[in-house]
Amino acid sequence: MFPRLMTSFRCSPPYTRLCWATAGISVVSCIACLVLHLTERPVPISLVVLQLTGVLVAAVQLRTGARSISLRPAELAERLLKVQEDERQHLSRELHDDIGQLLTAAKLQLQWLQRRTPGDVQGHCDALHATLDDTLSAVRDVSALLNPRQLASLGLEASLRAHLLRTLDGSGVQWSLSCKQRLGGIAENVAMAVFRITQEAVTNMLRHAGARNLVIHLRRTELGLALSIEDDGCGFKPAREPHLASQRGLAGMLERVTALDGSLKITSDVGQGTRIDAVFPWPPRSRQRADRVDTHDL
C-alpha cells in the first residue's frame, strides 16, 4: 500500500520536474567544478549562482515532499478500508455462491437419498438435514455480515434493524434504534461506515460487556450525520491509541471515521457502560440539502 502511495506521488508532474531540475543542476555544477579544478581556474560567480539555485530547488523539493507526507495517513486509511471492503465482498460472494450452492446441492442429494433409505435410518437423515439447514443459514448470515447488500436496496435504517434483529435474537439484550428523520441521500461510504461501526460495537458488547440494554440513535445535524451507541455493560478503559493497546475494534472505528474526516468519541469506564459518538460531516455540495428536514420526517 505505502509503495503505491509513493509511486502515485512521484509520478505527479510537479514532483517529476523538481527531480529533473535538481538532477540537472547537480550534474552541471559537478562537471563545471571538475573542469575548473583540472584547469586551475577561479570559480566564476555564475557557478556559485548555479549551486545556490540547486540548493533552493532541493529545499522546495523537500518542502513539497513534507506536505505530501502529511497527507499520506488519510490516504492510507482510505485505501486500506477500500481494500478491506473489496476483500469482504469477495469472501461474501464465495460464501454465498460457492459454499451456499454446495450446501444446497447436498440438501437435494440428501432428500433423494432419504426417499430410498429404510425407516430405521430416517432419524439420522432428519438430523443431517437439520444440520445442513443450520449450516446454510449460518453461511448466509456470515455472507450478509461481510457484504450488507441490503444497504443499497433497503437503506441504512432498515439494514441496521435487520442486522440487530439477526444478531441479538435470543441474546436477551433489549435494544432500540431511534431514527426520527429519513436517511435518504446518505453517501454510500458514510452508510457503510455507520453500519460497520454499529456492527463492531454490537459484537464487542456481546463478547465482552454483558449488557442488558442497547440504545442506538441516528440523526441529522448541522455538522453531519450523528451516530450514538450506548449500552449498560461492564465498561472498559479506552486507550488513547487503540491500535497500540490491542483494541482493534476501536482502532477500526477510528480509521473509518478518520477516512471520512469525521470525529469519534468513546466514553466508558469500568462498571459504567459504554457510549460511542461519531459524526460524519456532510459533503460540501450536499450539506445545505442534507440540513433541510421536512416536517413530516420528524
C-alpha positions as CSV (number, residue, x, y, z in Angstrom):
1,M,0.0,0.0,0.0
2,F,2.7,2.5,1.0
3,P,4.8,1.9,-2.1
4,R,1.7,2.7,-4.2
5,L,1.3,6.0,-2.5
6,M,4.9,6.8,-3.1
7,T,4.6,5.9,-6.7
8,S,1.5,8.0,-7.3
9,F,3.2,11.0,-5.6
10,R,6.4,10.6,-7.5
11,C,4.6,10.3,-10.8
12,S,3.0,13.7,-10.4
13,P,4.2,16.3,-12.8
14,P,5.4,19.0,-10.3
15,Y,7.5,16.5,-8.3
16,T,8.9,15.0,-11.5
17,R,10.0,18.4,-12.8
18,L,11.6,19.2,-9.5
19,C,13.6,16.0,-9.5
20,W,14.8,16.5,-13.1
21,A,15.7,20.1,-12.3
22,T,17.7,19.1,-9.2
23,A,19.5,16.4,-11.0
24,G,20.3,18.6,-14.0
25,I,21.7,21.4,-11.8
26,S,23.7,19.0,-9.7
27,V,25.3,17.4,-12.8
28,V,26.1,20.7,-14.5
29,S,27.6,22.0,-11.2
30,C,29.8,19.0,-10.7
31,I,31.1,19.0,-14.3
32,A,31.9,22.7,-14.0
33,C,33.7,22.3,-10.7
34,L,35.7,19.4,-12.1
35,V,36.8,21.4,-15.2
36,L,37.8,24.4,-13.1
37,H,39.8,22.1,-10.8
38,L,41.6,20.5,-13.6
39,T,42.4,23.8,-15.4
40,E,43.2,25.6,-12.1
41,R,40.9,28.4,-12.9
42,P,39.0,30.6,-10.4
43,V,35.3,29.8,-9.7
44,P,33.1,32.3,-11.5
45,I,30.1,33.9,-9.9
46,S,27.8,32.2,-12.4
47,L,28.8,28.8,-11.0
48,V,28.1,30.0,-7.4
49,V,24.6,31.2,-8.6
50,L,24.0,27.8,-10.2
51,Q,24.9,25.9,-7.0
52,L,22.7,28.2,-4.9
53,T,19.8,27.5,-7.4
54,G,20.4,23.8,-6.9
55,V,20.1,24.3,-3.1
56,L,16.9,26.3,-3.5
57,V,15.4,23.7,-5.8
58,A,16.3,20.9,-3.3
59,A,14.7,22.9,-0.5
60,V,11.5,23.3,-2.5
61,Q,11.5,19.6,-3.2
62,L,11.9,18.7,0.4
63,R,9.0,21.0,1.4
64,T,6.8,19.5,-1.3
65,G,7.7,16.1,0.0
66,A,6.9,17.0,3.6
67,R,3.4,18.3,2.5
68,S,2.7,15.0,0.7
69,I,3.8,13.0,3.8
70,S,1.3,14.9,5.9
71,L,-1.5,13.7,3.6
72,R,-0.5,10.1,3.5
73,P,-2.1,8.8,6.7
74,A,-5.6,9.8,5.5
75,E,-4.9,8.4,2.0
76,L,-3.6,5.2,3.6
77,A,-6.6,4.8,5.8
78,E,-9.0,5.3,2.9
79,R,-7.2,2.9,0.7
80,L,-6.9,0.3,3.4
81,L,-10.6,0.5,4.1
82,K,-11.4,0.1,0.4
83,V,-9.2,-3.0,0.2
84,Q,-10.9,-4.4,3.3
85,E,-14.4,-3.8,1.9
86,D,-13.3,-5.3,-1.5
87,E,-12.0,-8.4,0.3
88,R,-15.1,-8.7,2.4
89,Q,-17.3,-8.5,-0.8
90,H,-15.1,-11.2,-2.4
91,L,-15.4,-13.5,0.6
92,S,-19.2,-12.9,0.8
93,R,-19.6,-13.9,-2.9
94,E,-17.5,-17.0,-2.3
95,L,-19.6,-18.0,0.7
96,H,-23.0,-17.2,-1.0
97,D,-22.3,-18.5,-4.4
98,D,-19.9,-21.4,-4.0
99,I,-20.3,-22.8,-0.5
100,G,-24.0,-21.9,-0.4
101,Q,-24.6,-23.7,-3.7
102,L,-22.7,-26.8,-2.5
103,L,-24.7,-27.0,0.7
104,T,-28.0,-26.6,-1.3
105,A,-26.8,-29.4,-3.6
106,A,-26.0,-31.6,-0.5
107,K,-29.6,-31.0,0.8
108,L,-31.1,-32.1,-2.5
109,Q,-28.9,-35.2,-2.6
110,L,-29.9,-36.0,1.0
111,Q,-33.6,-35.6,0.1
112,W,-33.1,-38.0,-2.8
113,L,-31.3,-40.5,-0.5
114,Q,-33.9,-40.1,2.2
115,R,-36.7,-41.3,0.0
116,R,-34.8,-44.5,-0.7
117,T,-33.5,-45.4,2.7
118,P,-35.2,-47.8,5.2
119,G,-37.2,-46.4,8.1
120,D,-34.7,-47.0,10.8
121,V,-32.2,-44.6,9.1
122,Q,-34.8,-41.8,8.7
123,G,-34.0,-40.3,12.1
124,H,-30.3,-39.8,11.1
125,C,-31.3,-38.3,7.8
126,D,-33.6,-35.9,9.5
127,A,-30.8,-34.8,11.9
128,L,-28.4,-34.4,9.0
129,H,-31.0,-32.4,7.1
130,A,-31.4,-30.1,10.1
131,T,-27.6,-29.7,10.4
132,L,-27.4,-28.7,6.7
133,D,-30.2,-26.2,7.2
134,D,-28.4,-24.6,10.2
135,T,-25.1,-24.6,8.3
136,L,-26.6,-22.9,5.3
137,S,-28.3,-20.3,7.5
138,A,-25.0,-19.6,9.2
139,V,-23.2,-19.2,5.9
140,R,-25.9,-16.7,4.7
141,D,-25.6,-14.8,8.0
142,V,-21.8,-14.5,7.6
143,S,-22.2,-13.5,4.0
144,A,-24.6,-10.8,5.0
145,L,-22.2,-9.5,7.7
146,L,-19.3,-9.4,5.2
147,N,-21.3,-7.7,2.5
148,P,-24.5,-6.0,3.6
149,R,-26.1,-5.9,0.1
150,Q,-29.3,-4.5,1.6
151,L,-27.7,-1.1,2.2
152,A,-28.3,-0.2,-1.4
153,S,-31.8,-1.6,-1.6
154,L,-33.3,-1.1,1.8
155,G,-31.3,1.9,3.1
156,L,-29.3,2.4,6.2
157,E,-32.0,2.3,8.8
158,A,-33.7,-0.8,7.6
159,S,-30.3,-2.5,7.2
160,L,-29.3,-1.7,10.7
161,R,-32.7,-3.0,12.0
162,A,-32.2,-6.3,10.1
163,H,-28.7,-6.7,11.4
164,L,-29.8,-6.0,15.0
165,L,-32.7,-8.5,14.7
166,R,-30.5,-11.2,13.3
167,T,-27.6,-10.6,15.7
168,L,-29.4,-10.0,19.0
169,D,-32.1,-12.6,18.5
170,G,-32.0,-14.9,21.6
171,S,-29.3,-12.9,23.3
172,G,-31.6,-11.4,26.0
173,V,-30.5,-7.8,25.1
174,Q,-33.2,-5.2,25.0
175,W,-32.4,-2.9,22.1
176,S,-33.9,0.2,20.4
177,L,-32.9,2.0,17.2
178,S,-34.1,5.6,17.1
179,C,-34.2,7.5,13.8
180,K,-36.8,10.2,13.6
181,Q,-35.6,11.5,10.3
182,R,-35.4,10.0,6.8
183,L,-31.9,9.0,5.9
184,G,-32.2,9.2,2.1
185,G,-29.4,10.7,0.2
186,I,-26.7,9.4,2.6
187,A,-23.4,8.8,0.7
188,E,-22.6,5.1,0.3
189,N,-19.3,5.3,2.1
190,V,-20.9,7.1,5.1
191,A,-23.7,4.5,5.2
192,M,-21.1,1.7,5.1
193,A,-19.0,3.3,7.9
194,V,-22.1,3.7,10.1
195,F,-23.1,0.1,9.5
196,R,-19.6,-1.2,10.2
197,I,-19.2,0.8,13.4
198,T,-22.6,-0.3,14.7
199,Q,-21.7,-3.9,13.7
200,E,-18.4,-3.7,15.6
201,A,-20.0,-2.1,18.7
202,V,-22.7,-4.8,18.9
203,T,-20.1,-7.6,18.5
204,N,-17.9,-6.1,21.3
205,M,-21.0,-5.7,23.5
206,L,-22.0,-9.3,23.1
207,R,-18.4,-10.6,23.6
208,H,-17.2,-8.5,26.5
209,A,-19.8,-6.1,28.0
210,G,-22.5,-8.4,29.3
211,A,-25.0,-5.6,28.7
212,R,-28.8,-6.0,29.0
213,N,-29.8,-2.8,27.2
214,L,-28.6,-1.2,24.0
215,V,-29.7,2.2,22.6
216,I,-28.7,3.4,19.1
217,H,-29.6,6.9,17.8
218,L,-29.2,8.2,14.2
219,R,-29.9,11.8,13.4
220,R,-29.1,14.6,11.0
221,T,-27.3,17.6,12.5
222,E,-25.8,20.8,11.1
223,L,-22.3,19.2,11.4
224,G,-23.2,15.9,9.7
225,L,-24.8,12.5,10.3
226,A,-24.5,11.7,14.0
227,L,-24.4,8.2,15.4
228,S,-24.6,7.3,19.1
229,I,-24.4,3.8,20.6
230,E,-24.9,3.3,24.3
231,D,-25.0,0.1,26.5
232,D,-25.2,-0.6,30.2
233,G,-22.4,-3.2,30.2
234,C,-19.4,-3.6,32.4
235,G,-17.5,-0.9,30.5
236,F,-13.7,-0.6,30.0
237,K,-10.9,2.0,29.8
238,P,-10.5,3.2,26.2
239,A,-6.9,3.8,25.2
240,R,-5.7,7.0,23.6
241,E,-4.1,5.0,20.8
242,P,-6.3,1.8,20.5
243,H,-4.1,0.2,17.8
244,L,-1.2,0.1,20.3
245,A,-3.4,-1.3,23.1
246,S,-4.7,-4.3,21.2
247,Q,-8.2,-2.6,21.0
248,R,-8.6,-3.5,17.3
249,G,-12.3,-2.9,17.1
250,L,-11.9,0.7,18.4
251,A,-8.9,1.2,16.1
252,G,-11.1,0.1,13.1
253,M,-13.8,2.6,14.1
254,L,-11.3,5.4,14.3
255,E,-9.9,4.5,10.9
256,R,-13.3,4.7,9.3
257,V,-14.2,8.0,10.9
258,T,-10.8,9.5,10.1
259,A,-11.0,8.4,6.4
260,L,-14.3,10.5,6.2
261,D,-12.9,13.5,8.1
262,G,-15.3,12.8,11.0
263,S,-15.0,12.7,14.7
264,L,-15.2,9.8,17.2
265,K,-15.7,10.0,21.0
266,I,-15.8,6.9,23.3
267,T,-17.0,7.4,26.8
268,S,-16.6,4.4,29.1
269,D,-15.3,3.2,32.5
270,V,-15.3,0.0,34.4
271,G,-18.8,-0.7,35.6
272,Q,-20.3,2.4,33.9
273,G,-21.2,1.1,30.5
274,T,-20.0,2.4,27.1
275,R,-21.1,5.3,24.8
276,I,-19.8,5.8,21.3
277,D,-20.5,9.1,19.5
278,A,-19.5,9.5,15.9
279,V,-20.2,12.4,13.5
280,F,-19.7,12.2,9.7
281,P,-19.6,15.6,8.1
282,W,-21.8,16.3,5.0
283,P,-20.0,16.7,1.7
284,P,-19.8,20.4,0.7
285,R,-22.2,20.1,-2.2
286,S,-24.9,18.3,-0.3
287,R,-24.6,20.0,3.1
288,Q,-27.3,22.5,2.5
289,R,-29.7,19.9,1.2
290,A,-28.9,17.4,4.0
291,D,-29.5,20.0,6.7
292,R,-33.1,20.6,5.5
293,V,-35.6,18.4,7.3
294,D,-39.2,18.2,6.2
295,T,-41.8,18.4,8.9
296,H,-43.2,15.0,8.1
297,D,-39.8,13.5,8.7
298,L,-39.9,14.4,12.4
